[in-house]
Amino acid sequence: MALTPPNEAVEVSLVQENPDKYPVGHPLWWVDHLEDELNRRWRLVELQEDYFAGRHKMTFASSAFREAFGQMLAAVSDNWIPLVIGASTERLKPQGFRFGKDAQGDDEAWRIWQENQLDADGSLAFTEAAKHGESYLLVWPEGEMRPKGVFGRFFSKRSETVVPRITVEHPSQMIVARAGGDRRRRTAALKRWREDTGEVCATLYLPDEIHFFKKGENGWVVRRPAGKNKLGVVPVVPLVNEPQMLPCRVPTALEALPHNVNQYAHVGLGRSDMVDIVSTVDQINKLLADMMVSSEVAAFKQRWATGLEVPIDEETNKPQEPFKAAVDRLWIGDGENVRFGEFQATDLSNYLGAIEQRIQSLAARTRTPPHYLLGQITNVSGDALKAAEAGLASKTSAKKISFGEGIEEAIRLAFAWMNDDRAMDLSAEVDWAPSEARSEAELADSLVKKSTFGVPKEQLWADAGYSPQQIARFKSMLVEEGLRTDVFGPPPAATAPDVNQPDTPDVPTS
């Protein structure tokens, strides 16, 4: 599709408002359209980033409270959000791939994963998806490859083609458009970023082409010629956290056409893990702020005195304070009716109890084990610990299913760029490291029982949590041990001493 740079500034606007500017489906229409949605998303993304970093709002504080104590309590926040999100995402560790019976496919897929340094960046993708509902894996086309060098191009042993680069993309920079009525089919994707020079650039990914733009004085202009997308699909794969179905209301003939008929097709289909905890965290922070104020104002016992004759200042004609409260000062009165006493300090345990109750609510709503947050665990059996983490284990398993589908698709796209037939292998699946809490005794007992039922040794290794690479090394070691046995013969069997024969003393040699 030929591009004609705009003659005037391209505003983020609807095609319906100016239908002659760019037709629907034109690359510049897509850029305007998706940038608009990206801008709409930014406010929520920024709020989520602030809360994850501990920059919380004093939502439940009155204006008078903010005015009186806002500056003093600006840094007071109890940030539980990273702990709650990390409780599940830190258990998501891919350790290999399985392509049916194709062991070579397993190795090639793991090679792609490792060469793109996704051991580290994969954890980042899971965390961002849990924070914002979606993150993205971009399978780069040929024109965007890394330059040759130490960290240069990688080649597949089988196809001898360049392994495409897979990068993790943040929802503040990347957005995906899905086809109306088909949430799995992606029609376009836009990545927008700002260079160090201040220049704003964007790349538009379409099923057949990839377009490169930059912001000029009068709107978007072509940065470099468009390239062909031989995949036939948008090479951006969402990692969706807690997938959900979103409604799409179709207007009647008598209703005005809305801004975006398929509005929900251009927003994320995932649900952020913060949805259920932001309000509770705000409540905890308000209680914490109240406790801090109480400890400052009313947590110390205040003394009182009666029956004293208070002197009058001759200059001001006002009563003088008879005593100065200090550690090294003692209040003394000589009057017959002089009495001393003290007020009770504010009981801060009420605040602590309320905070603990909200933390327990936080744990229940997020399926986070309470001992993760409160640290109250002593002499707990393995079964009790496993039961306490059942909700977290279920939550983690759901993430594995959803994220695994995205990872598998990204690997298949990488194979497609390499002209590898495994791009069509829909049986591929991610091999995840075990995420459930298991004791060594429990695991060993389970494996022994499985072996009595004839479960193959290789499957027992997998159930024990060993990665495909470790299993391959085990098999290689067993082969080497078998070869050594064939060459040198079996090791001599140990024989027990004959107890019926008397001990023979050593005979000196000289």
C-alpha positions in Angstrom: 0.0 0.0 0.0 1.6 3.3 -1.1 2.0 6.0 1.4 1.5 9.7 0.9 2.9 11.9 3.7 0.2 14.2 5.0 0.2 17.8 3.9 -1.0 19.1 7.2 -0.9 18.1 10.8 -2.4 14.8 11.5 -4.5 15.0 14.6 -5.6 12.0 16.7 -9.1 12.0 15.4 -11.8 9.8 13.9 -12.0 8.9 10.3 -15.8 9.6 10.6 -14.9 13.3 11.3 -12.8 13.6 8.2 -13.4 10.7 6.0 -11.3 12.1 3.1 -8.0 12.3 5.0 -7.2 8.6 5.2 -9.4 5.6 4.4 -10.0 2.9 7.0 -7.1 0.5 6.9 -4.6 2.9 5.5 -1.3 2.7 7.5 -1.5 6.3 8.6 -5.1 5.7 9.7 -3.9 2.8 11.8 -1.1 4.9 13.4 -3.6 7.7 14.3 -6.1 5.2 15.6 -3.8 3.1 17.7 -1.9 6.1 19.0 -5.2 7.5 20.3 -5.9 4.2 22.1 -2.3 4.2 23.5 -2.8 7.7 24.9 -6.1 6.6 26.5 -4.3 3.7 28.2 -1.4 5.8 29.5 -3.2 7.3 32.4 -4.1 3.9 33.9 -0.6 2.5 33.1 1.0 5.5 34.9 -1.2 5.0 37.9 -0.3 1.3 38.1 3.4 2.0 37.8 3.1 4.6 40.6 1.4 2.1 42.9 3.9 -0.6 42.1 6.8 1.8 43.0 5.1 2.8 46.3 4.0 6.3 45.1 0.5 5.9 46.6 -2.3 8.4 46.8 -3.9 9.4 50.2 -7.3 8.5 48.9 -9.2 8.3 52.1 -7.6 11.3 53.8 -9.7 14.5 54.2 -8.5 17.8 52.8 -7.9 19.0 56.3 -5.8 16.0 57.1 -3.7 16.5 53.9 -3.2 20.2 54.7 -2.1 19.5 58.3 0.0 16.3 57.9 0.4 15.8 54.1 4.0 17.0 54.0 5.0 15.1 57.1 3.5 11.9 55.8 4.5 12.2 52.2 6.9 9.3 52.4 4.7 7.1 54.6 3.4 4.1 52.6 3.3 0.4 53.2 3.8 -1.1 49.7 2.4 -4.7 49.6 1.8 -4.7 45.8 5.2 -6.0 44.6 5.1 -8.7 47.2 1.6 -9.9 46.2 2.4 -9.8 42.5 5.8 -11.4 43.0 4.3 -14.3 45.0 3.0 -15.8 41.8 5.3 -14.4 39.0 8.5 -15.5 40.8 7.2 -19.1 40.4 6.9 -18.8 36.6 10.1 -20.3 35.3 10.2 -21.9 31.8 12.8 -24.6 31.7 12.3 -26.0 28.2 9.9 -26.8 25.4 8.2 -30.0 24.2 7.4 -30.5 20.5 5.6 -33.8 20.5 8.2 -36.5 19.9 10.6 -34.1 18.1 13.5 -33.9 20.6 15.4 -31.7 18.2 12.5 -29.3 18.1 12.8 -29.1 21.9 16.5 -28.1 21.6 15.9 -25.6 18.8 13.1 -23.9 20.7 15.2 -23.6 23.8 18.1 -22.3 21.7 15.8 -19.4 20.5 14.7 -18.7 24.0 18.2 -18.7 25.4 19.8 -16.7 22.6 17.2 -13.9 23.1 18.1 -13.8 26.8 14.5 -14.6 27.8 15.6 -16.3 31.0 15.8 -12.8 32.5 13.5 -10.9 30.2 10.8 -13.5 30.5 10.4 -12.8 34.2 10.1 -9.2 33.3 7.3 -9.9 30.8 5.4 -11.9 33.4 5.7 -9.2 36.0 4.5 -6.4 33.6 1.6 -8.6 32.4 0.5 -9.1 36.1 0.8 -5.3 36.7 -1.0 -4.1 33.6 -3.0 -7.0 32.3 -0.9 -7.5 29.2 2.7 -7.4 28.1 4.0 -8.3 24.6 6.6 -10.4 22.8 7.7 -8.9 19.6 9.3 -11.3 17.1 11.4 -9.0 15.0 11.6 -9.2 11.2 14.7 -9.5 9.2 15.3 -5.8 8.8 15.4 -5.3 12.6 18.1 -7.9 13.5 20.9 -7.3 15.8 24.2 -6.3 14.1 27.0 -8.8 13.8 29.4 -9.1 16.6 29.8 -10.6 20.0 26.0 -10.3 20.5 25.3 -10.5 16.8 23.3 -12.8 14.6 22.5 -16.3 15.7 22.1 -19.2 13.3 20.0 -22.4 13.6 22.0 -25.6 13.1 19.1 -27.1 11.2 18.0 -24.3 8.9 21.1 -22.2 8.9 19.1 -19.0 9.0 19.1 -16.1 11.3 17.3 -16.6 14.6 14.9 -13.7 14.9 15.1 -11.5 17.9 12.3 -11.7 20.5 11.9 -8.7 22.8 9.6 -7.9 25.7 7.4 -4.8 25.1 5.7 -2.6 27.7 2.0 -1.7 27.4 3.0 2.0 27.5 4.8 1.6 24.2 2.9 -1.2 22.5 -0.7 -1.8 21.6 -2.5 -4.5 19.6 -5.7 -4.2 17.6 -7.8 -7.4 17.5 -10.4 -8.2 14.8 -13.9 -7.4 15.7 -15.6 -10.6 16.8 -12.4 -12.6 17.0 -10.2 -11.8 20.0 -7.4 -14.2 18.9 -6.8 -12.6 15.4 -4.7 -9.5 15.5 -5.1 -7.0 12.7 -2.4 -4.5 13.6 0.1 -3.5 16.3 1.8 -0.2 17.0 5.0 0.5 18.9 5.7 4.1 19.8 8.8 5.4 21.6 11.0 8.5 22.0 14.6 8.4 20.9 17.4 9.9 23.0 17.4 12.8 20.6 13.8 13.6 21.5 12.5 12.3 18.2 9.2 10.4 18.5 9.2 7.2 16.3 6.6 4.5 15.6 6.5 1.1 13.9 3.3 -0.2 12.6 3.0 -4.0 12.2 0.4 -5.3 9.7 -0.1 -8.8 8.5 1.5 -8.1 5.2 3.7 -5.1 5.8 5.7 -3.2 8.4 5.8 0.6 8.3 8.2 3.0 9.9 7.2 6.5 10.9 8.4 9.5 12.9 6.7 12.7 14.1 7.3 15.6 11.9 6.2 19.2 12.2 2.9 18.4 10.5 2.3 15.0 11.9 3.5 11.5 11.1 5.9 11.1 8.2 7.7 8.1 6.7 10.9 7.3 8.5 12.1 4.7 6.0 10.5 2.5 3.3 8.1 -0.2 4.4 9.1 -3.8 4.5 7.3 -7.0 3.7 6.0 -9.2 6.4 6.3 -12.7 5.1 4.5 -14.2 8.1 1.1 -13.1 7.1 0.2 -12.3 10.7 1.1 -9.5 13.1 4.4 -10.5 14.8 3.4 -9.2 18.2 2.1 -11.8 20.7 0.3 -10.6 23.9 0.9 -12.3 27.2 -2.5 -12.0 28.8 -2.9 -12.1 32.5 -6.3 -13.5 33.7 -8.0 -13.4 30.2 -11.5 -12.1 30.1 -14.2 -11.6 27.6 -15.1 -8.0 27.0 -18.5 -6.9 25.7 -18.9 -5.1 22.3 -22.3 -3.5 22.0 -23.6 -3.1 18.4 -25.6 0.2 18.0 -29.0 0.1 16.4 -29.8 2.0 13.2 -31.4 4.8 15.2 -28.3 5.4 17.3 -25.3 7.5 16.4 -22.1 5.7 15.4 -19.8 5.7 18.5 -16.2 6.8 18.5 -14.9 3.3 17.9 -17.3 0.6 17.1 -14.8 -2.1 18.1 -13.4 -0.2 21.0 -12.8 -3.2 23.1 -10.9 -4.9 20.3 -8.1 -2.4 20.8 -7.6 -2.6 24.5 -6.0 -5.3 26.5 -8.0 -8.4 27.3 -6.1 -9.1 30.5 -6.9 -8.1 34.0 -4.3 -6.5 36.3 -3.6 -8.1 39.6 -3.7 -4.6 41.1 -7.5 -4.3 40.6 -8.3 -6.1 43.8 -5.6 -4.6 46.0 -5.3 -0.8 45.3 -8.3 0.1 47.5 -7.1 -2.1 50.3 -3.5 -0.7 50.1 -5.0 2.8 50.3 -6.9 1.8 53.5 -3.7 0.3 55.1 -1.8 3.5 54.3 -4.5 5.7 55.8 -4.5 3.6 59.0 -0.7 3.8 59.1 -0.8 7.6 58.7 -3.3 7.9 61.5 -1.1 5.8 63.7 2.0 7.9 62.9 0.0 11.1 63.7 -1.2 9.6 67.0 2.3 8.5 68.0 3.5 12.0 67.3 0.7 13.9 69.1 -0.9 11.6 71.7 1.3 8.6 72.2 3.3 10.2 75.1 1.7 10.6 78.5 0.8 14.2 79.3 1.2 15.4 82.9 -1.2 17.7 84.8 -1.0 19.6 88.0 -3.7 21.3 90.2 -3.7 23.5 93.3 -0.7 25.5 92.1 -0.4 29.2 92.4 0.5 30.2 88.9 2.7 33.3 88.7 1.7 36.2 86.4 4.2 37.7 83.9 4.6 41.4 84.8 5.3 42.5 81.2 2.7 40.5 79.4 0.3 40.2 82.3 -0.2 36.5 81.3 0.1 33.4 83.4 3.5 31.8 83.3 4.1 28.1 82.7 5.2 26.8 86.1 7.1 23.7 84.9 9.2 22.7 81.9 8.7 19.1 80.9 12.1 17.4 80.4 13.8 14.1 81.2 16.1 15.7 83.8 13.4 17.8 85.5 11.1 17.0 88.4 7.8 18.7 89.2 7.6 19.8 92.8 4.8 21.8 94.6 4.7 23.1 98.1 1.0 23.8 98.5 -1.3 21.7 100.6 -3.8 21.1 97.8 -1.2 20.5 95.1 -1.9 17.4 93.1 0.0 15.8 90.2 -1.1 13.2 87.6 -0.9 12.1 84.0 -3.3 11.3 81.1 -3.3 7.9 79.4 -1.5 7.7 76.1 -3.3 6.8 73.0 -3.4 3.0 72.6 -1.7 2.3 69.2 -2.7 -1.4 69.4 -6.1 -0.5 67.9 -4.4 0.7 64.8 -2.2 -2.3 64.6 -5.2 -4.6 64.8 -7.0 -2.7 62.1 -4.0 -2.8 59.8 -3.5 -6.6 60.4 -7.2 -7.1 59.5 -6.8 -5.3 56.2 -3.7 -7.3 55.4 -5.6 -10.5 56.0 -8.3 -9.2 53.6 -5.6 -8.4 51.1 -4.2 -12.0 51.4 -7.7 -13.5 50.9 -8.6 -11.3 47.9 -5.3 -12.1 46.1 -5.0 -15.7 47.1 -1.7 -14.9 48.8 -0.8 -17.1 51.8 -1.2 -15.0 54.9 2.2 -16.0 56.2 3.8 -14.4 53.2 2.5 -11.0 54.5 2.3 -11.4 58.2 5.2 -13.8 58.8 3.2 -15.8 61.3 4.3 -19.4 60.7 5.9 -21.8 63.2 6.0 -25.6 63.4 3.7 -26.1 60.4 3.6 -29.5 58.7 4.2 -30.0 55.0 0.5 -30.8 54.4 -0.6 -27.7 56.3 1.8 -25.5 54.3 0.7 -27.0 51.0 -3.0 -26.4 52.0 -2.2 -22.8 52.9 -0.6 -22.3 49.5 -3.3 -24.1 47.5 -4.9 -20.8 46.3 -1.5 -19.4 45.2 -0.7 -22.6 43.4 -4.0 -22.5 41.5 -3.4 -18.9 40.6 0.1 -19.6 39.3 -1.2 -22.6 37.3 -3.7 -20.3 35.5 -1.0 -17.9 34.6 1.1 -20.7 33.2 -1.7 -21.7 30.9 -2.3 -18.2 29.6 1.3 -17.1 29.4 2.3 -20.5 27.9 0.0 -20.0 24.9 1.7 -16.7 24.1 5.2 -18.1 24.5 4.4 -21.0 22.3 3.0 -18.7 19.6 6.1 -16.5 19.7 8.4 -19.6 19.3 6.3 -20.8 16.3 6.6 -17.3 14.8 10.4 -17.5 15.3 10.4 -20.9 13.5 8.3 -19.3 10.7 10.9 -16.6 10.2 13.5 -19.4 10.0 11.5 -21.3 7.3 11.2 -24.2 9.8 8.4 -26.6 9.5 8.0 -26.6 13.2 6.1 -23.3 12.8 3.0 -25.4 12.2 3.4 -27.7 15.2 0.5 -26.9 17.4 1.4 -29.6 19.9 4.3 -27.5 21.3 4.1 -26.6 25.0 6.2 -24.9 27.6 7.9 -27.0 30.2 7.6 -25.1 33.4 9.6 -25.6 36.6 7.4 -26.9 39.5 5.8 -24.1 41.4 4.2 -26.0 44.3 5.8 -26.2 47.7 7.1 -29.8 48.1 9.3 -31.3 50.7 12.2 -33.6 49.6 10.7 -36.5 51.6 7.3 -36.1 50.0 8.8 -35.9 46.5 11.0 -38.9 47.0 8.1 -41.0 48.3 5.9 -40.0 45.3 8.6 -40.9 42.8 9.2 -44.3 44.4 5.5 -45.1 44.3 5.3 -44.0 40.6 8.2 -46.3 39.7 6.4 -49.3 41.1 3.6 -48.6 38.6 6.1 -48.8 35.8 6.4 -45.1 35.1 9.5 -44.6 32.8 12.7 -43.2 34.4 12.7 -40.2 32.1 9.2 -39.2 33.2 10.2 -39.6 36.8 13.0 -37.2 36.2 10.6 -34.7 34.7 8.2 -35.1 37.7 11.1 -34.4 40.0 11.5 -31.0 38.4 14.6 -31.6 36.3 14.7 -29.5 33.1 14.9 -31.2 29.6 18.6 -30.1 29.5 19.3 -31.8 32.8 17.5 -35.0 31.6 19.5 -35.0 28.4 22.7 -34.9 30.5 21.5 -37.7 32.7 20.9 -39.9 29.7 24.3 -39.0 28.3 25.9 -39.9 31.6 24.2 -43.2 31.7 25.4 -44.0 28.2 29.0 -43.1 29.2 28.7 -45.3 32.3 27.5 -48.2 30.1 30.5 -47.8 27.8 32.9 -47.8 30.6 31.4 -51.0 32.0 31.7 -52.6 28.6 35.4 -51.7 28.3 36.6 -52.4 31.8 34.0 -55.0 32.8 31.8 -54.7 35.8 33.3 -53.6 39.1 34.5 -56.4 41.4 31.9 -57.5 43.8 32.7 -56.9 47.4 33.1 -60.2 49.4 32.5 -60.6 53.1 35.4 -62.0 55.2 35.2 -65.7 56.1 34.5 -65.7 59.8 35.3 -69.4 60.1 38.9 -69.0 59.2 41.4 -67.7 61.8 43.1 -64.5 61.2 46.6 -65.0 59.6 49.3 -62.7 60.9 51.3 -60.7 58.5 54.6 -62.4 57.5 57.5 -60.0 57.5 59.3 -59.8 54.2 62.7 -59.4 55.6 
